[in-house]
């Protein structure tokens, strides 16, 4: 059982409501581009931990198997 791209986006949005999120995937492997001011001052590992915390239930249930994250602040995205 897999999860839709839209569902992954909505789960992330619950933790990062200001984020610009783009999720693509095939039901097995997903990619997410996330731009959020919540990432200001955080190293990449901490940014990913924020996103993984939001996705934890989908990961542990097996709905979400693999996801590649690209996380940026608004300033990084506009550079």
GUFI-645972 format. One record per residue: x, y, z of N, C-alpha, C in turn. Coordinates in nm, 3 decimals. Atoms other than C-alpha are relative to their C-alpha. Example, Ala and Ser with C-alpha at 12.3 -4.5 7.8 and 13.67 -1.06 7.14 Angstrom:
<pt <0.089, -0.119, 0.000>, <1.230, -0.450, 0.780>, <0.090, 0.120, 0.000>> <pt <-0.082, -0.119, -0.006>, <1.367, -0.106, 0.714>, <-0.077, 0.109, 0.073>> 
//
This chain:
<pt <0.084, -0.118, 0.000>, <0.000, 0.000, 0.000>, <0.088, 0.124, 0.000>> <pt <-0.082, -0.121, 0.009>, <0.147, 0.334, -0.104>, <-0.085, 0.123, 0.030>> <pt <0.063, -0.126, -0.033>, <0.063, 0.696, -0.042>, <0.013, 0.093, -0.121>> <pt <-0.005, -0.089, 0.116>, <-0.016, 0.963, -0.300>, <0.095, 0.116, 0.024>> <pt <-0.086, -0.117, -0.009>, <0.210, 1.256, -0.376>, <-0.070, 0.112, 0.077>> <pt <0.078, -0.104, -0.067>, <-0.066, 1.488, -0.257>, <-0.009, -0.025, 0.150>> <pt <0.006, 0.033, -0.143>, <-0.094, 1.304, 0.075>, <0.133, 0.028, 0.069>> <pt <-0.132, -0.030, -0.056>, <0.281, 1.331, 0.134>, <0.013, 0.150, 0.019>> <pt <-0.007, -0.146, -0.008>, <0.261, 1.704, 0.060>, <-0.084, 0.051, 0.117>> <pt <0.089, -0.046, -0.107>, <-0.032, 1.749, 0.300>, <0.058, -0.032, 0.138>> <pt <-0.062, 0.037, -0.128>, <0.149, 1.565, 0.581>, <0.112, 0.097, 0.034>> <pt <-0.110, -0.095, -0.023>, <0.453, 1.788, 0.541>, <-0.056, 0.138, 0.035>> <pt <0.060, -0.132, -0.023>, <0.231, 2.098, 0.529>, <-0.054, 0.015, 0.142>> <pt <0.051, -0.011, -0.137>, <0.085, 2.015, 0.872>, <0.109, 0.047, 0.096>> <pt <-0.111, -0.042, -0.085>, <0.430, 2.067, 1.027>, <0.066, 0.129, -0.048>> <pt <-0.063, -0.119, 0.058>, <0.549, 2.342, 0.792>, <-0.105, 0.075, -0.082>> <pt <0.113, -0.061, 0.072>, <0.237, 2.544, 0.705>, <0.039, 0.111, -0.098>> <pt <-0.042, -0.108, 0.089>, <0.433, 2.827, 0.540>, <0.077, -0.051, -0.122>> <pt <-0.091, 0.057, 0.100>, <0.626, 2.591, 0.312>, <-0.059, -0.003, -0.140>> <pt <0.030, 0.030, 0.140>, <0.628, 2.572, -0.064>, <0.050, -0.143, -0.019>> <pt <-0.033, 0.142, 0.005>, <0.624, 2.198, -0.132>, <-0.034, -0.056, -0.137>> <pt <0.026, 0.073, 0.124>, <0.657, 1.993, -0.448>, <0.044, -0.144, 0.024>> <pt <-0.028, 0.142, -0.020>, <0.636, 1.615, -0.420>, <-0.026, -0.073, -0.131>> <pt <0.020, 0.087, 0.116>, <0.684, 1.369, -0.704>, <0.040, -0.141, 0.042>> <pt <-0.032, 0.138, -0.034>, <0.693, 0.994, -0.689>, <-0.085, -0.097, -0.078>> <pt <0.065, 0.105, 0.077>, <0.579, 0.666, -0.832>, <-0.072, -0.102, 0.088>> <pt <0.063, 0.094, -0.090>, <0.423, 0.504, -0.526>, <0.100, -0.085, 0.077>> <pt <-0.105, 0.073, -0.069>, <0.754, 0.356, -0.416>, <0.109, 0.094, 0.046>> <pt <-0.107, -0.095, -0.029>, <1.019, 0.627, -0.432>, <-0.052, 0.141, -0.027>> <pt <0.050, -0.137, 0.009>, <0.941, 0.995, -0.374>, <0.115, 0.099, 0.009>> <pt <-0.092, -0.112, -0.014>, <1.123, 1.327, -0.403>, <-0.082, 0.120, 0.045>> <pt <0.069, -0.118, -0.048>, <1.027, 1.643, -0.217>, <0.094, 0.119, 0.002>> <pt <-0.070, -0.128, -0.005>, <1.145, 1.999, -0.271>, <-0.081, 0.087, 0.096>> <pt <0.071, -0.074, -0.103>, <1.058, 2.207, 0.034>, <0.075, 0.130, 0.028>> <pt <-0.055, -0.131, -0.031>, <1.116, 2.579, 0.084>, <-0.079, 0.053, 0.119>> <pt <0.069, -0.046, -0.121>, <1.040, 2.709, 0.433>, <0.091, 0.089, 0.083>> <pt <-0.075, -0.086, -0.091>, <1.148, 2.987, 0.666>, <0.034, -0.074, 0.128>> <pt <-0.031, 0.081, -0.119>, <1.146, 2.721, 0.941>, <0.140, -0.059, -0.007>> <pt <-0.134, 0.056, 0.017>, <1.480, 2.603, 0.798>, <0.110, 0.101, 0.028>> <pt <-0.100, -0.105, -0.027>, <1.653, 2.935, 0.877>, <0.089, -0.041, 0.117>> <pt <-0.096, 0.029, -0.106>, <1.968, 2.871, 1.079>, <0.022, -0.146, 0.030>> <pt <-0.014, 0.144, -0.025>, <1.940, 2.491, 1.059>, <0.089, -0.064, -0.105>> <pt <-0.081, 0.081, 0.091>, <2.191, 2.253, 0.908>, <-0.093, -0.098, -0.072>> <pt <0.081, 0.091, 0.082>, <2.065, 2.008, 0.645>, <-0.058, -0.115, 0.081>> <pt <0.048, 0.114, -0.080>, <2.039, 1.720, 0.894>, <-0.119, 0.040, 0.085>> <pt <0.111, -0.047, -0.084>, <1.815, 1.923, 1.126>, <-0.124, 0.030, -0.084>> <pt <0.114, -0.025, 0.090>, <1.597, 2.032, 0.834>, <-0.069, -0.130, -0.035>> <pt <0.057, 0.130, 0.037>, <1.551, 1.673, 0.726>, <-0.069, -0.066, 0.119>> <pt <0.063, 0.056, -0.119>, <1.475, 1.568, 1.083>, <-0.138, 0.059, 0.022>> <pt <0.133, -0.062, -0.012>, <1.187, 1.819, 1.090>, <-0.100, -0.067, -0.093>> <pt <0.090, 0.060, 0.100>, <1.040, 1.669, 0.774>, <-0.027, -0.146, 0.034>> <pt <0.019, 0.142, -0.036>, <1.098, 1.307, 0.880>, <-0.091, -0.015, 0.121>> <pt <0.090, 0.006, -0.117>, <0.925, 1.378, 1.213>, <-0.145, 0.010, -0.045>> <pt <0.137, -0.013, 0.051>, <0.616, 1.486, 1.020>, <-0.044, -0.126, -0.073>> <pt <0.032, 0.118, 0.082>, <0.633, 1.179, 0.795>, <0.010, -0.132, 0.076>> <pt <-0.029, 0.122, -0.076>, <0.708, 0.930, 1.074>, <-0.112, -0.105, -0.006>> <pt <0.110, 0.097, 0.001>, <0.363, 0.768, 1.083>, <-0.011, -0.071, -0.135>> <pt <0.007, 0.060, 0.135>, <0.361, 0.712, 0.705>, <0.118, -0.093, -0.024>> <pt <-0.118, 0.084, 0.017>, <0.713, 0.571, 0.718>, <-0.014, -0.129, 0.080>> <pt <0.009, 0.119, -0.085>, <0.652, 0.333, 1.009>, <-0.113, -0.093, -0.042>> <pt <0.110, 0.085, 0.047>, <0.324, 0.211, 0.857>, <0.034, -0.072, -0.131>> <pt <-0.038, 0.061, 0.127>, <0.505, 0.121, 0.535>, <-0.060, 0.069, -0.121>> <pt <0.059, -0.072, 0.114>, <0.302, 0.362, 0.320>, <0.106, 0.077, -0.077>> <pt <-0.106, -0.079, 0.061>, <0.612, 0.571, 0.253>, <0.130, -0.075, 0.020>> <pt <-0.120, 0.083, -0.010>, <0.918, 0.366, 0.173>, <0.129, 0.081, -0.013>> <pt <-0.124, -0.074, 0.025>, <1.178, 0.607, 0.035>, <-0.033, 0.140, -0.048>> <pt <0.020, -0.138, 0.043>, <1.195, 0.984, 0.001>, <0.133, 0.074, 0.000>> <pt <-0.117, -0.087, 0.011>, <1.469, 1.220, -0.115>, <-0.047, 0.141, 0.028>> <pt <0.039, -0.135, -0.039>, <1.450, 1.563, 0.045>, <0.100, 0.103, -0.050>> <pt <-0.080, -0.117, 0.032>, <1.577, 1.892, -0.089>, <-0.065, 0.116, 0.075>> <pt <0.057, -0.101, -0.088>, <1.524, 2.159, 0.176>, <0.078, 0.130, -0.013>> <pt <-0.062, -0.131, 0.015>, <1.592, 2.530, 0.133>, <-0.078, 0.106, 0.076>> <pt <0.067, -0.119, -0.054>, <1.518, 2.859, 0.301>, <-0.047, 0.083, -0.119>> <pt <0.041, -0.086, 0.112>, <1.340, 3.124, 0.092>, <0.118, 0.074, -0.063>> <pt <-0.117, -0.068, 0.053>, <1.671, 3.312, 0.056>, <0.084, -0.092, -0.087>> <pt <-0.076, 0.098, 0.079>, <1.849, 2.999, -0.067>, <-0.071, -0.030, -0.131>> <pt <0.076, 0.033, 0.120>, <1.571, 2.928, -0.314>, <0.003, 0.112, -0.102>> <pt <-0.001, -0.113, 0.094>, <1.583, 3.276, -0.463>, <0.140, 0.034, -0.051>> <pt <-0.139, -0.029, 0.043>, <1.964, 3.278, -0.496>, <0.035, -0.070, -0.129>> 
//
